[in-house]
Amino acid sequence: MKNETNYVYILECSDKTLYTGTTSNIEKRIREHNHTRTGAKYTRERRPVRLVYVETCSTLSIALKREAEIKKLSRTQKLLLIRNFR
């Protein structure tokens, strides 16, 4: 089994809302969100999106747990996380 890097990311949508997800290929996933039907329904309706935050995780399990943690944050807390990332 291949050990691949996983990512937790936050996108800013065209309406300034935030979307959090996980992937093993960040560039491909952003393209999907912006250009294909395989992007999330939420982001398809709010294109274009731009990547504003990304974390690297060693396993999918860790990435999914971190995604759940981030999704529980308030918008203000997410914006602080993004600001500290830049």
Buried (B, 14 or more C-beta within 10 A) or exposed (E): EEEEBBBBBBBBBEEEEBBBBBBBEBEEBBEBBBEEEEBBEBBBEBEEBEBBBBBEBEEBEBBBBBBEEBBEBEEEEBBEBBEEEE
